[in-house]
Amino acid sequence: MELLIVSLASLMAGFVDAIVGGGGLILVPALFAVFPTTHPATLFGINKGASVWGTAVATAQFARRVDLRWAALLPAAAAGFAGSLVGAWLVTVISADFLRKVLPFVLLAVLAYTLVKKDLGRHHKPRFSGAAETVATCGIGLGIGFYDGFFGPGTGSFFVFLFVRWLGYDFLSASASAKLLNTATNLAALGLFAYKGHVWWHFALTMAVANVLGSLLGTRLALKHGAGFVRLVFIVVVSALILKTGFDAFMR
């Protein structure tokens, strides 16, 4: 019964994650609810062990239909991997609790900006090219990768927003690009958790199958309905993240 519940949560998480990120909003609370006495690091390890596969499959699906800028994105993925490792290591040394109270306000600013700028992310007009684009994407990968390893909530949404706002991508291209970087940051965190023995593979692998199925469905919808649909889901997910992180920071 436990495996069935967390697998259904993983299916839904893969669906949401494939479109715009934020699948952890569904899967992590489900894991904590089903396994309330388990060490948090183990639950995070299970989450990464399940979700990394769905994110990787979404990347492959998007790559077939969206023109990804590989020359800039592959170095950015490597930077994200390195940033996530450093963040994951640092959280073993100092607490990330101070971010809990700041995060809801950062997400609120992201949501407000997206709502005010109604044309944001509707058209794909990259602002940079060549070396400048590589430097910009590596900066995003390193910074958000570090955040993912150190704390994590909203990583996919931050990737999407920065690709749209800073680099000039539309929401569909931004989501596709974010999947590649998020796969790298997830792999880094998963590697660290696995090294520390914090992954229950018998749960993670079954949940990974469900996550991939959800990811395939989410990717198909995103490709079918385009940037406007992804923008709408982005707004919904960020709104949910604000409520969830705000409750965790100030109500518990």
Wavefront OBJ file of the C-alpha trace (Angstrom):
o trace
v 0.000 0.000 0.000
v 2.853 2.392 0.825
v 4.505 1.709 -2.526
v 1.212 2.285 -4.375
v 0.644 5.680 -2.694
v 4.147 7.026 -3.325
v 4.112 5.660 -6.893
v 0.890 7.562 -7.652
v 2.479 10.675 -6.145
v 5.540 10.064 -8.330
v 3.293 9.793 -11.415
v 1.720 13.183 -10.673
v 5.095 14.694 -9.837
v 6.524 13.529 -13.152
v 3.573 15.082 -14.989
v 4.019 18.500 -13.346
v 7.815 18.381 -13.456
v 7.867 17.690 -17.186
v 5.836 20.793 -17.960
v 7.435 23.415 -15.756
v 9.201 21.845 -12.757
v 7.904 21.722 -9.195
v 7.222 17.992 -8.989
v 8.862 17.911 -5.578
v 5.882 19.925 -4.351
v 3.855 16.714 -4.737
v 6.332 13.902 -4.139
v 8.333 15.146 -1.149
v 5.277 15.832 1.089
v 3.862 12.442 0.075
v 7.079 10.700 1.136
v 7.114 12.522 4.476
v 3.472 11.602 5.068
v 3.928 7.912 4.238
v 7.277 7.523 6.039
v 7.054 10.027 8.944
v 9.817 8.410 11.043
v 12.352 8.020 8.222
v 15.450 10.242 8.109
v 14.791 13.243 5.790
v 17.991 12.579 3.821
v 16.643 9.139 2.899
v 13.354 10.607 1.710
v 15.182 13.225 -0.356
v 17.331 10.429 -1.774
v 14.241 8.445 -2.787
v 12.765 11.576 -4.352
v 15.886 12.183 -6.444
v 16.182 8.485 -7.317
v 12.660 8.532 -8.738
v 12.467 11.992 -10.300
v 15.807 12.074 -12.130
v 14.546 9.493 -14.626
v 11.409 11.412 -15.478
v 13.383 14.619 -15.902
v 15.877 12.874 -18.190
v 13.090 11.374 -20.320
v 11.392 14.788 -20.558
v 14.705 16.257 -21.746
v 14.942 13.635 -24.491
v 11.318 14.183 -25.549
v 11.698 17.959 -25.693
v 14.982 17.656 -27.612
v 13.151 15.956 -30.485
v 10.739 18.833 -30.974
v 12.400 21.937 -29.514
v 15.565 23.536 -30.877
v 17.803 23.353 -27.812
v 20.961 25.486 -27.819
v 23.325 22.657 -26.964
v 26.562 24.641 -27.222
v 25.466 26.787 -24.285
v 23.359 24.255 -22.390
v 25.847 21.389 -22.057
v 28.475 23.533 -20.248
v 25.620 24.945 -18.145
v 24.546 21.413 -17.198
v 28.103 20.670 -16.074
v 28.117 23.895 -14.041
v 24.772 22.912 -12.510
v 26.146 19.490 -11.572
v 29.143 21.092 -9.845
v 26.984 23.712 -8.112
v 24.597 21.070 -6.805
v 27.455 19.014 -5.376
v 28.864 22.043 -3.569
v 25.423 22.977 -2.238
v 24.723 19.440 -1.039
v 28.085 19.343 0.718
v 27.566 22.771 2.318
v 24.189 21.804 3.768
v 25.976 19.102 5.744
v 28.070 21.863 7.341
v 25.581 24.710 7.891
v 21.801 24.836 8.141
v 19.615 26.032 5.264
v 16.780 27.009 7.616
v 17.299 30.740 7.047
v 16.150 30.272 3.454
v 12.729 29.009 4.552
v 11.519 32.490 5.502
v 13.042 34.198 2.455
v 11.883 31.761 -0.231
v 8.119 32.579 -0.218
v 8.886 36.265 -0.840
v 11.298 35.476 -3.686
v 8.671 33.261 -5.304
v 6.040 35.955 -4.782
v 8.249 38.428 -6.648
v 8.683 35.921 -9.502
v 4.912 35.398 -9.702
v 4.132 39.123 -9.589
v 6.642 39.886 -12.347
v 5.242 37.103 -14.550
v 1.662 38.327 -14.079
v 2.524 41.968 -14.746
v 4.580 41.183 -17.851
v 1.799 39.485 -19.798
v 3.955 38.967 -22.907
v 6.833 37.472 -20.908
v 7.906 34.171 -22.407
v 5.382 34.156 -25.237
v 7.993 34.742 -27.956
v 11.379 33.103 -28.377
v 13.917 35.908 -28.822
v 17.272 34.854 -27.307
v 19.212 37.872 -26.058
v 22.658 36.303 -26.295
v 24.627 34.092 -28.659
v 28.010 32.392 -28.752
v 30.298 32.795 -25.764
v 28.009 35.345 -24.088
v 25.138 32.867 -24.033
v 27.400 30.121 -22.686
v 28.588 32.359 -19.850
v 25.014 33.383 -19.025
v 23.662 29.822 -19.010
v 26.623 28.592 -16.953
v 25.903 31.330 -14.414
v 22.303 30.145 -14.174
v 23.385 26.509 -13.952
v 25.967 27.149 -11.238
v 23.752 29.418 -9.122
v 20.513 27.437 -9.275
v 22.443 24.154 -9.141
v 23.996 25.290 -5.861
v 20.538 26.224 -4.585
v 19.157 22.812 -5.599
v 21.853 20.977 -3.655
v 21.645 23.296 -0.658
v 17.867 23.671 -0.326
v 15.887 22.787 -3.454
v 12.186 23.810 -3.496
v 11.241 25.529 -6.747
v 14.485 24.709 -8.588
v 12.753 23.926 -11.875
v 10.641 27.073 -11.668
v 13.706 29.235 -11.014
v 15.462 27.702 -14.024
v 12.444 28.420 -16.248
v 12.012 31.988 -15.004
v 15.667 32.904 -15.508
v 15.762 31.408 -18.998
v 12.690 33.459 -19.884
v 13.548 36.720 -18.126
v 17.314 36.879 -18.583
v 17.952 34.924 -21.771
v 14.780 35.835 -23.684
v 13.508 32.275 -24.264
v 9.807 31.514 -24.599
v 8.276 29.340 -21.875
v 8.377 26.153 -23.938
v 12.068 26.523 -24.855
v 12.864 27.590 -21.290
v 11.123 24.527 -19.857
v 12.934 22.223 -22.285
v 16.300 23.802 -21.419
v 15.548 23.688 -17.708
v 14.968 19.926 -17.904
v 18.535 19.331 -19.093
v 20.049 21.395 -16.285
v 17.683 19.954 -13.687
v 18.687 16.432 -14.745
v 22.316 17.333 -14.039
v 21.568 18.859 -10.624
v 19.397 15.875 -9.688
v 22.154 13.452 -10.697
v 24.660 15.278 -8.495
v 22.361 15.202 -5.475
v 21.395 11.571 -6.131
v 25.055 10.579 -6.332
v 25.765 12.181 -2.971
v 22.712 10.626 -1.310
v 23.562 7.203 -2.752
v 27.178 7.493 -1.568
v 25.889 8.255 1.928
v 23.495 5.275 1.771
v 20.346 7.404 1.754
v 18.472 5.814 -1.181
v 15.926 2.978 -0.867
v 16.365 1.628 -4.368
v 13.489 -0.885 -4.109
v 11.139 2.095 -3.715
v 13.006 4.554 -5.945
v 13.143 2.319 -9.023
v 9.432 1.423 -8.935
v 8.561 5.074 -8.400
v 10.874 5.977 -11.288
v 8.702 3.985 -13.708
v 5.627 5.922 -12.560
v 7.549 9.194 -12.772
v 8.581 8.480 -16.363
v 4.969 7.727 -17.344
v 3.827 11.027 -15.845
v 6.708 12.804 -17.528
v 5.780 11.444 -20.961
v 2.201 12.684 -20.540
v 3.282 16.108 -19.286
v 5.804 16.552 -22.092
v 3.206 15.626 -24.697
v 0.769 18.228 -23.356
v 3.451 20.927 -23.212
v 4.532 20.274 -26.801
v 0.928 20.144 -28.005
v -0.243 23.368 -26.368
v 2.945 25.437 -26.508
v 4.371 28.371 -24.555
v 1.042 29.810 -23.407
v 0.068 26.551 -21.732
v 3.479 26.241 -20.048
v 3.165 29.835 -18.806
v -0.215 29.050 -17.232
v 1.123 25.925 -15.497
v 4.141 27.947 -14.336
v 1.837 30.472 -12.663
v -0.174 27.707 -10.970
v 2.924 25.863 -9.743
v 4.644 28.999 -8.423
v 1.431 29.991 -6.634
v 1.290 26.548 -5.004
v 4.963 26.829 -4.064
v 4.310 30.189 -2.381
v 1.523 28.665 -0.283
v 3.547 25.560 0.594
v 6.814 27.321 1.452
v 4.966 30.102 3.284
v 3.144 27.543 5.437
v 6.391 25.672 6.157
v 8.197 28.887 7.103
v 5.604 30.694 9.228
v 2.796 28.337 10.267
v 4.584 25.218 11.492
l 1 2 3 4 5 6 7 8 9 10 11 12 13 14 15 16 17 18 19 20 21 22 23 24 25 26 27 28 29 30 31 32 33 34 35 36 37 38 39 40 41 42 43 44 45 46 47 48 49 50 51 52 53 54 55 56 57 58 59 60 61 62 63 64 65 66 67 68 69 70 71 72 73 74 75 76 77 78 79 80 81 82 83 84 85 86 87 88 89 90 91 92 93 94 95 96 97 98 99 100 101 102 103 104 105 106 107 108 109 110 111 112 113 114 115 116 117 118 119 120 121 122 123 124 125 126 127 128 129 130 131 132 133 134 135 136 137 138 139 140 141 142 143 144 145 146 147 148 149 150 151 152 153 154 155 156 157 158 159 160 161 162 163 164 165 166 167 168 169 170 171 172 173 174 175 176 177 178 179 180 181 182 183 184 185 186 187 188 189 190 191 192 193 194 195 196 197 198 199 200 201 202 203 204 205 206 207 208 209 210 211 212 213 214 215 216 217 218 219 220 221 222 223 224 225 226 227 228 229 230 231 232 233 234 235 236 237 238 239 240 241 242 243 244 245 246 247 248 249 250 251 252
